[in-house]
Structures are given as structure tokens and as C-alpha cells.
Amino acid sequence: MSKGLYTFIGLTTVGAVGSAVLAPLALAAVGFSSAGIAAGSLGASMMSSAAIANGGGVAAGSLVALLQSAGAAGLSAGATAGVASVGGATGAVLGGALKLLKNMRK
């Protein structure tokens, strides 16, 4: 196999694994945690906006509700697979872009 293929496979793998590992950390960083939505966080701001837009409550199935559910209980297997797929695709695109740039420099 060529070196470029190894780079492509490596970046795809790193993207998939990295996104699956970092997604829960990102949720916590923006305020969606197992203890609830952190005061003063981006999550709190989103919740406030959603509640104002819906007349005082956050609608079930809304983005805020889904993010809080994932922050409180963790990502389901399906959600983890989806996040890993997007991360893997992103890694694959970066791998392809790197190969294209290397070929253009020759």
C-alpha cells in the first residue's frame, strides 16, 4: 500500500475515534452535564432562548432537550455511531485534501 493510503486510513480512524471520545467532553464544556445544565453556560443560554420561544417550557425532542439528555445519560450506541461516522468522514476528507495538496506541489 502507498504512504498516502496509510495517511488516509489513519486520518479516518483518528477522526472516528476522536469524535466519539470528544463528543461527551464537548457536551460538558458547553454546559450539558449529568448534574443538569450549568448556570451561565452556552447550554443555559440555549435553554432560556428555547423556553422563551415556546412560551415558558423547552419542547420535548428539541435540540436543547436532546443535548441535555445526551449530557445527562451519555450518548446512545446509535448516537455514538453517528458521531463516529461524521468524524470518520471528516478525517477522510482531510486525508483526501492532504493527498491532493501533496500532488499539486509535485
Beta strands, then each sheet from edge to edge (+ up, - down):
strand 1: 32-33
strand 2: 36-37
sheet 1: 1+ 2-
end
